[in-house]
């Protein structure tokens, strides 16, 4: 039964990861195709909806969010019986998070190869080995964080705020976009969503604590 659950988690990670990677590659390619980099005005202040989408989806916090979301989904949909210990969903979350990032990297590289018209046999070389290593090294702990997000209490609260807090920090450390206008739009969108999400999670947490029955 454990292997069956783990197999379902792996397939889920592969499916969602592949879709995420392929969509990210297509959005980036489309954005680069229509970007007017020969015009000084467009270079310094130009922006388009597709370019804003590109800097949003192809960012570190978005890829981290994929791994966390897959870990959360694995733990939430593959829960065991009342006697199941917590390491099992943590392991499923970690495996699913790593697999999702590996699948996303593979799909991204494959779509990039097709877009550029290069030989399909070279698709796995189009991405630096560091991204394949990062898929495992970062995907596993991020997936475990996602698995912790289903837990009640402070641990679950902290796990649910990892992605929005990380996204907000990245907007300061690594601002998105190729010009000031895109950077400002990206930062505004991410900071607004991060504040709203953290506020929502905090309100639900406090409401749950107030409505919980007293412990005898």
Backbone as a ProteinNet text record, in pm:
[ID]
protein_1_A
[PRIMARY]
XXXXXXXXXXXXXXXXXXXXXXXXXXXXXXXXXXXXXXXXXXXXXXXXXXXXXXXXXXXXXXXXXXXXXXXXXXXXXXXXXXXXXXXXXXXXXXXXXXXXXXXXXXXXXXXXXXXXXXXXXXXXXXXXXXXXXXXXXXXXXXXXXXXXXXXXXXXXXXXXXXXXXXXXXXXXXXXXXXXXXXXXXXXXXXXXXXXXXXXXXXXXXXXXXXXXXXXX
[TERTIARY]
83.1	0	86.5	199	287.3	342.1	384.5	441	335.6	211.2	103	81.8	76.4	57.7	174.3	296	412.5	411.6	368.2	360.4	261.4	148.2	49.4	106.8	179.7	241.1	342.7	422.7	523.8	457.5	354.1	284	222.4	167.7	111.8	218.7	335	444.8	494	504.8	549.3	450.7	322.1	220.1	217.9	205.2	197.6	330.3	441.9	572.2	594.6	557.8	575.3	490.5	368.3	281.2	338.9	384.7	441.8	565	655.4	776.7	749	656.6	623.9	558.7	465	397.4	496.1	586.1	686.8	774.8	818.9	903	828.4	703.3	624.5	599.8	569.1	545.8	673.5	786.6	913.7	945.5	927.5	958.3	869.1	741.8	648.5	683.9	719.2	756.7	881.4	981.4	1104.8	1081	987.5	960.2	897.9	809	737.2	800.9	906.1	971.3	1046.5	1024.4	1091.3	1217.7	1328.4	1453.1	1536.4	1487.9	1561	1520.9	1405.6	1358.6	1407.6	1467.2	1517.8	1403.6	1292	1177.8	1124	1116.4	1065.9	1162.1	1289.2	1388.7	1390	1370.8	1380.4	1249.2	1137.1	1008.8	898.4	929.4	826.2	785.1	659.4	606.5	483.6	461.2	341.4	290.8	166	105.2	181.2	222.9	292.7	429.1	493.4	623.9	609.1	503.3	477.7	451.7	372.4	346.7	474.7	564.4	690.3	776.8	791.3	875.7	811.1	678.4	611.5	629.2	603.4	604.9	746.2	838.8	975.8	1062.3	1024.8	1098.8	1123.7	1222.1	1256.7	1142.3	1066.4	958.1	846.7	824	719.7	759.8	885.7	932.9	934.2	973.1	966.3	821.2	730.7	589.9	536.3	588.9	547.2	581.6	705.3	747	666.2	641.8	563.4	419.9	361.8	224.2	212.4	312.6	309.1	323.8	408.3	419.4	291.1	227.1	97.4	-8	-12.3	-110.7	-86.6	40.6	72.8	30.4	57.5	21.8	-128.4	-194.7	-338.6	-421.6	-382.4	-463.1	-421.2	-305.3	-257.5	-247.3	-334.7	-328.6	-360.5	-291.9	-315.9	-415.9	-412.5	-504.2	-463	-543	-515.9	-381.1	-333.3	-207.5	-85.1	-100.6	13.9	99.1	228.2	320.4	350.1	393.4	413.7	525	634.1	739.2	690.8	585.2	539.7	488.5	396.6	357.8	472.1	565.7	681.6	766.7	785.2	863.1	792.4	660.4	585.1	593	582.3	592.7	729.1	834.3	970.5	993.9	952.2	971	891.9	767.7	684	737.9	787.6	844.7	965.7	1055.7	1174.9	1138.5	1047.5	1006.2	940.9	860.1	792.6	892.9	996.4	1095.8	1179.3	1210.2	1283.9	1200.5	1071.2	983.2	966.9	957.8	945.1	1070.2	1187.2	1312.4	1321.7	1283.4	1288.1	1192.9	1069.6	971.4	1014	1069.7	1117.7	1227.3	1322.7	1432.7	1382.3	1286	1233.1	1162.3	1076.2	1002.9	1099.5	1199.9	1300.7	1371.6	1404	1472.9	1385.8	1259.6	1167	1150.1	1137	1116.2	1233.9	1354.3	1474	1503.8	1429.7	1450.8	1577.3	1623.7	1743.8	1708.2	1805.5	1778.5	1720.1	1616.3	1550.1	1641.7	1740.4	1830.4	1916.6	1920.7	2004.8	1924.6	1796.3	1712	1765	1820.4	1865.3	1991.8	2057.6	2177.9	2147.4	2022.9	1989.4	1976.6	1971.6	1966.8	2095.1	2145.6	2267	2245.7	2347.3	2333.7	2293.7	2322.8	2289.8	2139.8	2059.4	1914.4	1863.8	1928	1889	1924	2041.2	2081.3	1990.3	1958.7	1872.7	1733.5	1687.5	1555.6	1545.1	1654.6	1656.2	1691.5	1799.5	1850.9	1749.3	1679.5	1581.2	1439.2	1410.4	1274.8	1231.1	1322.3	1285.7	1248.4	1332.2	1289.8	1168.1	1155.4	1037.4	911.4	922.5	808.8	771.4	872.5	845.8	776.6	815.8	748.3	601.6	575.8	436.9	357.9	422.5	354.6	322.7	411.1	386.3	272	243.4	140.2	1.2	-18.8	-150.8	-168.2	-60.6	-67.9	-128.7	-199.6	-248.4	-136	-161.4	-64.3	35.6	136.3	234.2	317.3	351.7	432.4	359.8	232.3	154.3	142.7	127	117.4	246.3	359.9	487.7	509.9	473.2	490.6	406.3	286.1	197.4	243.5	332.5	379.3	516.7	576.3	711	714.9	621.6	624.6	596.7	488.8	466.4	578.2	632.5	742.4	866.4	894.5	1008	992.1	870.7	845.2	867.5	819.9	837.4	985	1061.3	1204.2	1276.2	1237.7	1303.4	1281.7	1166.8	1140.8	1237	1295.9	1394.4	1535.4	1567.7	1703.1	1727.3	1628.2	1639.6	1516.3	1509.7	1392.3	1373	1248.9	1223.1	1225	1239.2	1222.2	1349	1339.6	1455.1	1455.7	1351.2	1350.4	1270.7	1275.8	1217.2	1066	1000.1	854.2	811.9	877.6	844.6	877.4	989.6	1027.6	922.4	876.6	776.6	645.9	601.8	477.3	491.6	603.1	625.3	629.3	702.1	710.4	574.3	499.7	367.8	273.6	271.2	182.6	220.7	349.1	393.7	374.4	412.4	395.9	249.1	163.6	20.2	-35.5	-3.5	-51.3	5.5	133	195.4	127.4	101.1	34.9	-106	-180.1	-316.2	-317	-221.6	-218.9	-179.3	-75.9	-34	-144.9	-212.9	-324.4	-436.5	-468.2	-572.6	-535.3	-409.9	-363.5	-365	-322.4	-321.2	-460.5	-554.8	-692.7	-753.3	-730.2	-782.7	-720.9	-592.2	-524.6	-581.7	-598	-651.4	-796.8	-873.4	-1013.4	-1023.4	-934.9	-934.1	-897.7	-804.7	-764.1	-877.2	-950	-1060.6	-1176.4	-1199.3	-1312.6	-1281.4	-1152.2	-1115.1	-1168.6	-1218.6	-1270.1	-1155.9	-1184.2	-1079.1	-1028.9	-898.9	-839.4	-863.3	-922.3	-950.8	-822.4
-120.6	0	125.6	121.4	237.7	266.9	162.7	181.4	233.1	187.4	234.4	384.1	425.8	568.3	650.4	599.8	671.3	680	570.7	571.4	673.6	686.6	786.7	926.5	947.2	1077.4	1111.9	1013.6	1036.2	1072	998.7	1028.6	1167.7	1205.8	1340.1	1446.4	1423.4	1518.5	1530.5	1418.7	1420.4	1497.3	1472.9	1536.4	1687.8	1731	1874.3	1943.1	1876.6	1934.9	1953.4	1853.8	1862.9	1975.8	1987.9	2094.9	2231.8	2244.5	2371.5	2408.7	2313.1	2340.6	2377	2303.9	2331.3	2468.2	2499.7	2629	2743	2725.4	2827.8	2853.4	2747	2761.7	2832.7	2796.3	2859.3	3007.1	3038.6	3178.8	3260.6	3205.7	3276.4	3296.5	3191.9	3201.1	3303.1	3302.8	3398.6	3540.7	3557.6	3689.8	3741.4	3657.6	3699.1	3728.1	3653.5	3671.3	3807.8	3852.7	3977.3	4098.5	4075.8	4188.8	4274	4404	4497	4548.7	4479.1	4515.9	4612.3	4645.6	4740.6	4885	4902.5	5036.6	5074.8	5192.2	5235.6	5254.2	5309.2	5330.5	5197.1	5098.4	4967.8	4898.7	4923	4859.9	4919.7	5048.2	5116.4	5122.6	5120.1	5133.7	5047.6	4968.1	4886.3	4768.2	4730	4615.3	4562.8	4434.2	4372.8	4266.5	4228.5	4129.4	3997.4	3956	3828.1	3835	3952.4	3964.7	3965.5	4028.3	4026	3882	3808.9	3668.2	3587.7	3619.4	3547	3565.2	3690.3	3713.5	3659.3	3639.5	3583.3	3432.1	3364.4	3218.8	3162.7	3232.4	3182.3	3252.3	3234.9	3293.7	3185	3208.7	3108.1	3073.9	3175.1	3147.6	3065.8	3085.2	3008	2860.3	2835	2696.6	2633.5	2711.1	2660.1	2631.9	2719.5	2698.8	2571.4	2534.7	2408.7	2291	2287.2	2176.9	2173.4	2289.9	2296.4	2250.6	2296.3	2258.1	2107.9	2049	1905	1826.4	1876.6	1811.7	1820.2	1936.8	1954.8	1860.3	1850.3	1764.8	1618.5	1577	1438.3	1403.3	1491.1	1464.2	1472	1561.5	1581.2	1469.3	1422.3	1322.7	1180.4	1161.3	1026.7	998.8	1058.7	1038	893.1	846.2	709.8	706.2	597.5	581	661.5	652.9	732.3	700.2	578.4	539	569.7	632.2	659.5	769.3	746.8	846.8	951.9	1068.3	1181.3	1161.7	1084.5	1073.5	1020.8	940.3	884.7	992.8	1080.7	1190.2	1284.8	1299.2	1383	1324.2	1194.3	1128.4	1140.1	1117.6	1130.3	1273	1370	1509.2	1541	1492.8	1519	1457.2	1333	1265.1	1335.1	1370.4	1435.8	1572.7	1647.3	1778.4	1768.4	1673.9	1656.1	1609.9	1515	1463.9	1573.5	1657	1764.9	1862.2	1899.5	1992	1927.5	1798.8	1729.4	1722.1	1690.4	1684.2	1821.4	1925.4	2061.3	2101.7	2066.6	2097.6	2024.8	1896.8	1817.7	1874.3	1908.1	1961.2	2097.4	2179.9	2311.9	2297.2	2208.8	2187.7	2130.5	2039.5	1977.7	2080.1	2161.8	2262.8	2365.9	2404	2497.5	2440.4	2311.4	2246	2245.9	2213.9	2212.5	2353.6	2452.2	2590.9	2640.3	2603.7	2648.7	2564.5	2456.8	2371.8	2288.6	2259.4	2179.8	2031.4	1942.8	1798	1756.9	1674.9	1634.3	1555.3	1486.3	1407.5	1494.8	1623.8	1712.7	1788.2	1751.3	1829.2	1830.6	1718.3	1712	1793.1	1836.3	1917.8	2067.2	2102.1	2243.6	2310.9	2233.8	2290	2256	2352.3	2330.6	2219.6	2136.5	2029.3	2080.5	2207.6	2260.5	2258	2273	2272	2131.6	2029.9	1892.6	1860.1	1904.3	1881.9	1959.5	2084.2	2167.2	2106.5	2037	1975.2	1876	1806.5	1709.3	1775.6	1855.3	1916.1	2012.3	2088.7	2184.6	2129.6	2046	1995.2	1908.7	1826.9	1737.2	1813.8	1906.1	1979.1	2067.8	2124.9	2206.6	2121	2001.2	1909.9	1870	1849.9	1817.9	1933.8	2056.8	2174.5	2173.9	2140.7	2132	2027.5	1914.9	1811.5	1859.8	1941.7	1997.1	2098.2	2155.2	2258.6	2205.9	2073.6	2017.8	1998.7	2014.5	1991.7	2112.3	2089	2201.9	2258.1	2368.7	2424.2	2516.2	2553.5	2651.6	2597.8	2469.1	2411.1	2424.7	2391	2404.7	2549.6	2640.2	2783.2	2832.2	2797.6	2840.1	2780.7	2654.4	2589.6	2657.6	2700.9	2764.6	2904.1	2963.8	3099	3100.4	2983.6	2978	3041.1	3002.3	3052.1	3201.5	3254	3399.9	3482.5	3439	3513.2	3506.6	3387	3373.3	3458.3	3464	3545.9	3693.6	3739.1	3879.8	3914.4	3824	3847.8	3850.4	3759.6	3756.2	3886	3949.2	4074.5	4184.7	4168.8	4265.7	4225.3	4098.1	4049.9	4037.4	3981.7	3962.2	4019.5	4150.6	4212.5	4157.5	4137.9	4078.3	4181.6	4134.1	4219.7	4283.5	4336.3	4395.6	4547.8	4607.1	4752.2	4787.8	4913.5	4958.4	4939	4957.4	4944	4799.3	4704.7	4563.4	4524.3	4574.3	4544.6	4595.1	4718.2	4776.6	4698.7	4663.3	4586.4	4451	4383.7	4251.7	4256.4	4352.7	4365.4	4396.1	4484.9	4521.5	4402.6	4327.1	4210.3	4106.1	4073.8	3969	4011.6	4133.5	4179	4183	4226.3	4231.3	4091.4	3999.4	3861.8	3796.9	3824.9	3766	3814.3	3943.7	3999	3942.2	3934.5	3881.4	3734.7	3657.2	3514.1	3492.6	3563.1	3548.5	3594.5	3702.8	3748.6	3645.9	3585.2	3483.2	3364.1	3318.3	3203.9	3237.4	3359	3398.8	3406.5	3461.9	3472.2	3333.5	3243.1	3107.1	3036.9	3058.5	2995.5	3044.7	3176.3	3232.6	3192.1	3185.6	3144.1	2999.5	2916.1	2776.2	2758	2838.3	2829	2874.6	2978.8	3026.8	2928.4	2858.8	2767.6	2628.7	2600.5	2468.4	2445.1	2324.4	2296.8	2298.6	2341	2343	2203.8	2193.4	2064.4	2036.5	1920.5	1890.9	1871.8
0	0	0	75.3	78.6	-60.7	-132.9	-266	-363.3	-346.7	-433.9	-413.9	-287.7	-258.7	-311.7	-292.7	-340.9	-493	-559.6	-705	-756.7	-689.1	-728.1	-709.9	-600	-575.5	-683.5	-723.4	-827	-959	-996.1	-1121.5	-1117.6	-1003	-988.4	-1005.4	-942.8	-955.3	-1097.7	-1168.1	-1307.6	-1394.2	-1375.1	-1458.7	-1438.1	-1313.4	-1287.1	-1318.8	-1286.6	-1315.5	-1464.6	-1544.5	-1689.3	-1747.6	-1700.8	-1749.7	-1712.4	-1589	-1543.6	-1624.7	-1644.7	-1720.5	-1864.2	-1927.8	-2067.3	-2083.5	-1995.5	-2003	-1978.7	-1882.1	-1854.2	-1975.5	-2040.2	-2159	-2271.7	-2293.4	-2399.4	-2371	-2246.3	-2210.2	-2228.9	-2186.6	-2204.7	-2352.3	-2431.5	-2573.8	-2642.5	-2608.4	-2667.3	-2625.9	-2497.9	-2449.1	-2520.6	-2536.5	-2604.3	-2752.2	-2811.4	-2954.5	-2983.1	-2894.5	-2919.4	-2850	-2772.6	-2706.5	-2808.4	-2802.9	-2894.6	-2825.9	-2848.1	-2782.8	-2865.9	-2985.9	-3069.7	-3041.3	-2980.5	-2945.9	-2806.6	-2795.4	-2665.2	-2565.4	-2613.6	-2524.6	-2471.9	-2562.2	-2520.9	-2425.7	-2445.2	-2359.6	-2220.1	-2210.2	-2081	-2004.8	-2076	-2005.8	-2065	-2166.6	-2229.1	-2142.6	-2153.6	-2079.3	-2150.3	-2138.2	-2196.7	-2100.7	-2119.9	-2030	-2034	-2154.3	-2166.5	-2098.9	-2102.5	-2037.2	-1885.5	-1837.5	-1693.5	-1648.1	-1727.2	-1695	-1695.9	-1789.1	-1799.1	-1675.3	-1629	-1511.9	-1384.4	-1386.8	-1271.4	-1264.3	-1375.2	-1373.6	-1375.8	-1442.5	-1449.8	-1346.1	-1220.2	-1109.6	-1005.2	-921.4	-822.2	-729.5	-686.4	-592.3	-657.1	-786.6	-854.7	-864.6	-898.2	-904.5	-765.3	-665.1	-528.2	-488.5	-531.8	-503.1	-565	-683	-745.3	-655.2	-604.6	-518.2	-389.4	-330.2	-207.1	-232.6	-342.1	-374.8	-397.8	-463.4	-487.4	-357.4	-266.4	-136.7	-57.8	-64.6	2.6	-55.5	-189.1	-253.5	-219.9	-218.7	-186.9	-44.8	49.6	188.6	211	139.9	161.2	100	-17.5	-87.8	-58.5	5.6	32.7	182	259.3	402.8	437.5	539.9	584.7	698.1	772.3	882.4	1003.7	1110.8	1229.9	1292.9	1275.4	1337.5	1254.8	1139.2	1053	1112.4	1116.6	1167.9	1062.4	1109.3	1019.9	916.9	943	840.7	707.3	705.1	577.6	483.2	525.6	434.9	405.4	499.4	472.8	361.5	364.1	258.5	125.2	123.9	-1.3	-53.5	37.5	-5.2	-62.3	3.5	-43.3	-180.7	-197.3	-326.1	-435.8	-406	-506.4	-544.3	-446.4	-475.8	-566	-536.7	-619.6	-760	-768.8	-900	-983	-918.9	-990.9	-1051.7	-975.2	-1028.8	-1138.9	-1125.3	-1231	-1358.9	-1343.3	-1460.2	-1523.6	-1440.8	-1493.4	-1570.5	-1517.9	-1586	-1719.3	-1719.2	-1842.7	-1947.4	-1905	-2000	-2052.2	-1964.2	-2005.5	-2111.4	-2085.4	-2179.5	-2312	-2304.5	-2426.3	-2514.2	-2452.9	-2529.7	-2586.1	-2508	-2558.2	-2680.9	-2674.7	-2787.1	-2912.3	-2895	-3009.1	-3064.4	-2977.2	-3020.4	-3103.6	-3062.3	-3133.8	-3258	-3277.6	-3393.6	-3386.2	-3265.8	-3249.1	-3246.5	-3265.5	-3261.2	-3126.1	-3129.8	-3006.2	-2914.4	-2972.1	-2888.6	-2797.5	-2824.8	-2744.6	-2638.8	-2620.8	-2531.9	-2389	-2343.3	-2204.6	-2180.3	-2287.7	-2273.7	-2273.5	-2303.6	-2314.4	-2178.6	-2072.8	-1938.1	-1864	-1788.4	-1711.5	-1608.3	-1584.9	-1484.1	-1346.2	-1318.9	-1186.8	-1160.5	-1268.1	-1248.7	-1217.4	-1276.6	-1244.6	-1099.4	-1056	-917.1	-822.2	-858.9	-774.5	-759.9	-864.7	-857.6	-743	-714.5	-605.3	-473.2	-474.7	-351.8	-289.9	-374.9	-324.9	-327.9	-426.3	-439.8	-323.1	-271.7	-161.6	-34	14.7	135.4	113.4	-6.1	-33.3	-36.3	-92.7	-90.4	50.9	136.6	276.3	346.7	312.3	367.3	327	199.7	155.2	230.8	261.5	339	479.9	536.4	669.8	668.5	551.5	543	576.6	568.2	599.6	749.9	824.7	968.5	1040.2	1148.8	1229.3	1315.2	1379.2	1471.1	1404.1	1481.4	1435.9	1319.8	1323	1214.8	1081.6	1079.8	957.3	913.1	1009	976.5	910.7	969.4	913.4	774.6	757.1	626.7	519.4	556.1	458.3	418.7	497.3	465.8	398.7	377.8	320.1	180.8	93.8	-44.3	-53	8.3	-2.7	59.8	172	233.6	144.8	91.3	0.6	-124	-176.8	-296	-266.1	-150.9	-113.7	-97.5	-38.1	-19.5	-154.2	-243.8	-374.2	-451.3	-433.4	-503	-459.6	-340.7	-292.4	-336.1	-319	-348.2	-498.2	-569.8	-715	-783	-800.5	-864.7	-1006	-1048.6	-1179.4	-1292	-1415	-1532.2	-1582.5	-1706	-1774.1	-1766.4	-1710.5	-1692.5	-1567.2	-1531.8	-1405.5	-1401.1	-1513.9	-1515.5	-1487.8	-1555	-1533	-1389.8	-1339.7	-1201.5	-1103.9	-1124.9	-1035	-1038.9	-1158.4	-1170.8	-1104.7	-1131.5	-1072.8	-921.5	-867.5	-722.1	-661.4	-723.7	-671.3	-668.6	-777.5	-785.8	-681	-673.7	-581.3	-436.8	-402.8	-264.4	-223.7	-316.2	-284.4	-260.6	-349.6	-333.6	-209	-179.5	-61.3	66.1	75	193.3	208.1	98.8	103.7	146.8	92.1	125.6	271.3	315.9	455.5	549.5	513.1	594.5	600.9	486.8	481.8	568.8	555.8	634.9	783.3	818	958.2	1017.9	942.4	991.7	1012.3	917.5	932.4	1052.3	1073	1186	1318.1	1331.6	1454.8	1475.7	1367.3	1378.8	1425.3	1371.5	1412.6	1558.6	1606.9	1748.4	1839.3	1797.3	1883.1	1884.8	1771.9	1764.2	1814.8	1843	1889.7	2030.4	2061.6	2195.9	2297.2	2418.8	2522.2	2553.4	2579.4	2613.8	2760.1	2792.8	2934.5	3014.3
[MASK]
++++++++++++++++++++++++++++++++++++++++++++++++++++++++++++++++++++++++++++++++++++++++++++++++++++++++++++++++++++++++++++++++++++++++++++++++++++++++++++++++++++++++++++++++++++++++++++++++++++++++++++++++++++++++

